[in-house]
Amino acid sequence: VEFDESGNAFGVTSEGETAKCKKVVCDPSYLPN
């Protein structure tokens, strides 16, 4: 999961490519505290 300077999620990176989006929905275990 990619975060901006404000701490908001803006996309997901996998295998060197980033998919940008307005909302990220995932299992909370993937996110930092």
Phi and psi in degrees as a GROMACS rama.xvg file:
@    title "Ramachandran Plot"
@    xaxis  label "Phi"
@    yaxis  label "Psi"
@TYPE xy
-101.928  139.747  GLU-2
-122.283  146.528  PHE-3
-86.441  -176.379  ASP-4
-60.7668  -26.0546  GLU-5
-85.8181  -5.77851  SER-6
90.562  7.01762  GLY-7
-87.5802  137.639  ASN-8
-71.612  136.474  ALA-9
-129.968  -2.19399  PHE-10
174.825  -176.952  GLY-11
-133.316  136.439  VAL-12
-110.668  132.861  THR-13
-145.735  132.049  SER-14
52.5248  38.4661  GLU-15
82.5234  -0.151885  GLY-16
-115.193  138.703  GLU-17
-110.045  126.809  THR-18
-100.161  117.717  ALA-19
-91.9528  146.309  LYS-20
-154.456  170.531  CYS-21
-88.1826  -24.1607  LYS-22
-143.471  134.951  LYS-23
-112.346  125.523  VAL-24
-118.106  120.075  VAL-25
-157.212  173.551  CYS-26
-66.8248  129.605  ASP-27
-58.0374  -20.5127  PRO-28
-67.8518  -14.8959  SER-29
-82.0662  -12.8011  TYR-30
-101.784  146.199  LEU-31
-70.9398  163.422  PRO-32
